[in-house]
Amino acid sequence: MQDNKVKHWNGVQNLVNLNYVDLSFSKHMTEIPNLSRASNLQYLILNGCSSLLEITPSSIQNLNKLVELDLRNCIRLISLPDGIQSKSINLYRCYTLEIAPKISCKVENLYLSGTAIKESLFVEHPSRLVQLDLSHCSSLESLSSSICKLKYLEVLKLFRRSKLKRLPHDFGDLEASEFLDSKATIIEEVPSSILHLPKLCKLELCRVDDEPTPLNWVLNSSSGSNSIEWIDFSNFQMTKLPDNLGQLSFLEDLYLSGNNFKSMPENIKGLSKLKFLDISNSRRLQLLPELPMGVGVMANDSSSLQSISDPLFLLLPHWRRRKTSFIHCFKLDLSKILHEESCREFCANICFPGDEIPKWFTFQNTGSYITLDQSLDWHNKNFLGFLASIVVSPGFYCGIHFYVVTCYCSVKSEDGEEQIYITEHEL
């Protein structure tokens, strides 16, 4: 019955065998039919019912087998009854909904993205809530400490546009939490207990890039998760990184762009699983410490960066590919990094500022191609491959610098057979 002209449904119908109702895009429907006798109903889909104002308690009472209540894009919806017995409730883009209903302990997934709620919801305990989406809630000002009692909560999304400035102090009590996403917010205070979460894998706390207030967060010496793989602390305005950063032994991706620290803890070299480090726009950082072998580094616009303690991290096993970029790092002393011996085992895309190809490259040419007219012993174990250096002018698109290099390698055998290899590199 999608995109229909249903306005209302009079009376109470005996619909005991009904298990699926889809009235999506019923643009003239201001209230839903009385479904109180549809006791076996599992799915109630009301997506895009733009005239729907409220759902009365009597219309959905006795729906104890409800699996999904979909109210996405009900842009005029102002109220919901408390204690809805559904495993999933989706209120995405219900722009006029200001007060979240009391949630029954049966609800496992609750999506409030784009609503007008100002404070977090009340949840019946013991709660089974696994996923809570509060993203794009532009009026959200606070989170109740009761949210920390959600023992089964795995995913919490707070990103974009909220007025939320702090997280509850008991955040470390969310023992099942695996993913916290609060990127592009104005959060000023984060409890140190957040890194005690035993199952936390991904922590995104990056703030909007024009937020001037430094983050109020002091990590104690015992902070550290045995499971966290991804951390984003971008735009925190941090002047000092936690000394125990190297204790996060499972960390693979670390985003620290837009901060004000002058140095990085030396124990970062102990992060053996680290694959990517973003320190872009770290304008006060002067020295890049010793890093794990093979980590990819994005250091664009780190204008004070002068040296790299040990360039060996640029080398890596041949089975892992990654990119490293030092765009606009004009103070960096390249002569100590790019030399013939250090580059013999490169297996990476690396971008440095400069306007010439190092002289130790054997074959050089002006233009977009070069020809090597000689035989190569492909079976010689000392032959590792080709290392190419090119000078390109920067691209610019929608305010963002970007570099895309496409390489074509044509190999011809003595009998005239040709094989072409193509690779594209975005830096």
Number of C-alpha atoms within 10 A of each C-alpha: 11 16 14 14 13 18 16 14 13 9 9 13 13 13 14 13 11 15 16 14 15 15 20 22 22 24 19 15 20 19 19 22 19 21 24 19 19 24 20 17 24 20 20 22 20 23 24 22 28 22 18 22 20 17 18 16 15 11 18 23 18 18 20 17 16 24 20 20 21 21 24 24 22 27 23 18 25 18 16 17 17 14 17 24 22 24 21 21 23 21 25 23 23 24 22 17 24 18 16 21 16 15 23 21 18 22 24 20 19 21 21 26 25 26 27 22 23 20 17 18 17 15 21 16 15 13 18 19 25 18 20 18 21 25 24 22 26 21 17 22 15 17 17 12 13 15 18 17 17 21 18 17 23 19 19 18 20 23 25 21 19 24 16 23 16 17 17 18 15 16 22 18 18 23 19 18 25 19 20 20 21 24 23 22 24 26 24 18 17 19 17 19 19 24 22 20 22 19 18 24 19 20 21 21 24 24 25 17 16 10 16 13 13 16 21 15 14 14 18 13 11 12 18 22 20 17 19 24 19 20 20 21 21 26 27 27 22 20 13 14 17 15 15 17 21 18 18 23 19 18 24 18 19 21 21 25 26 24 24 20 17 18 16 18 16 15 15 20 16 16 20 18 17 24 19 20 20 22 23 23 23 26 21 16 21 20 16 20 18 19 25 20 19 26 24 26 23 23 27 23 20 25 21 19 24 16 19 19 13 13 18 17 17 25 19 19 12 12 6 11 14 16 19 22 20 22 22 19 23 17 14 21 13 15 8 13 18 14 14 12 8 14 15 13 17 19 22 20 17 19 20 18 17 14 10 10 13 15 10 10 12 6 10 16 10 8 8 9 11 11 10 8 7 5 9 10 8 10 7 8 7 8 10 13 11 10 12 11 13 16 15 14 8 10 10 10 7 5 6 7 11 13 13 12 12 9 14 12 14 11 12 13 10 7 6 8 8 10 10 9 9 9 9 10 13 10 17
